[in-house]
Amino acid sequence: MDIEDAINRKTEVDYLLLADHAAVAEGKLYLSGGGWDRVAPPAFPHHMVIGIAVGIRVPYTETDESHTVRILLERGDDAASVFQIDGDLEVGRPPGTRGRDLMIPMAFNVPVTFEGADDLVLVASVDGREGKRYQIRVEDRRRAR
């Protein structure tokens, strides 16, 4: 990567994962029951908590600046929002990181209610730029039989 590319890089979503539970401690991401993309509850409505893990990669040139992170769960067919999380992120420049990207792990545990079978899309964006999309399928066990 040449110097101009390094200077022009923007803060971005590096990863987006689903889990039963997500947490961040001491700069590390911890997942329990991670990496699933479908739910087949025994009945509807179905209440559960979903753990969302997001990694934000901040280039050195964008440290000490404010960034906006958005996590959105929407229905795939009509893009109706199920929930939205908005937050601000500002990362300082720790000693010894000159010129290096910083990875910022984030975790959210969100209660949701699924009313029936559905196709959902989890979207993570930073500074208004979409970064990652994660499809979730909610299946009706009664119809699968």
N, C-alpha and C positions, 0 to 999 in steps of 0.2 A: 504494500500500500504506500503510495507516495504521500508527501506532506500535505498536498492540497486535499486529497481524499480524506486524510485524517482530520483536517481542520473542518471540513464540510459535513462530517458524519453527525447524525442526530441521535438523540436518546431513543431507544426502541424496546419493544417487548421481545425478550429473548425466549421465554417459554411460558406456557399456560397449561396447567394440569388440574384434573379433578381428583378428589379423594373423599374418604369418609370424614377425615379431619386433617387440617393443615395448621402448622405453627412455625414461627420463626423464633429462634433463640440464639443469641451470640452470633448473628449473621449467617446462621445455617438454617436451611429449610428442613422441616420434619413432616413426613406424611404418614398417615395410617390408612390403609385400604386405598392406595392411590392407583391412578391410571385407568379407571373404568369409564365407559361411555354409554352405558345403557342401564336402565332401571326397569324391573318388572315387579311392581309391588303386588301384594296379595289382593288389595282392594283400593278403590278410589272413594273419596279423596285420600291421598297419601302424603303425610307430613314427614319431612326429614330435614336434616342439616347437610349441606354440601360444603366440603372444604375446597377452596380455590387457592391454588398456588400460582403466583405470577413472578417472573424474574424480569427486572428492568435493567437493561444495560445502558449505563450513562458514560459517554465518552468523556475523557479528561477535559476537553474544551467546553463541555456543557455542565461541569460541576459548578457549584456555587450559584446556580440558576434555579428558578422555580419551574417545576414540570407538573402537568396535570395527568393523572392516571384515571382511566375509566374502565370499569368492568360492567358488562351489560349481559343479561340473560334475556334472550328474546325468542319468541316463537318463530320457527322457520318459515311457516306458510304466510303469515301476515306481518311479521316483524314487530308484533306487539311486545312491549317490554314486560317481562316478568319481574325483574328488579334491576336496579342500577346503583353502582357504587362509584362515587367520585372522590378523589383525594388529591392532595398536593404533596409533592415530593421535592425535597431539596437536599442535595448531597454535597458535603464539603470535600476538601482535598486532604486526605490523610497523609502524614509524612511517608515518604518512600514510594508514592504512587505516581510520580511525575510522568505524564504521557500515557498512563495506562487507563483502560476502561475500568469502571466499577460496576460490579453486579450487585443489585439490590433485590434480595428475595422479599416477597410480600405474601401474607396469608390471610384469608378471610374465611370465616365459617358462617354460612348464611342459611337461615331457616327458609324452606320453600314448601309449597303445597302443590302437588300435581293433581289436577282434577280429572284427568283421563289420559289416554294414549296421546302422545304428542311428539313432534320433532322440535328440538330446541337448539339454539346456537349460543354458546358463550363467547363473547367478544372482548378482547383486551386491547386497549389503545392508550397511547401516550401522546400528549400535546396535540390531540385531534387526529393523529395518524393511526389507522388500524394496524395492529401488530400481528395478532394471532386469533384464529377462530377454532372453536372446539365444538363438534356436534355431539348432542346428547339425544338418545332415543328413549322415550318413556313408552313401554309396551304394556298392553293389557293382557295379562295371563289368561283371562277367561276366554279371549278370542283365539289364543294360540292353540287351544286344545282341539 
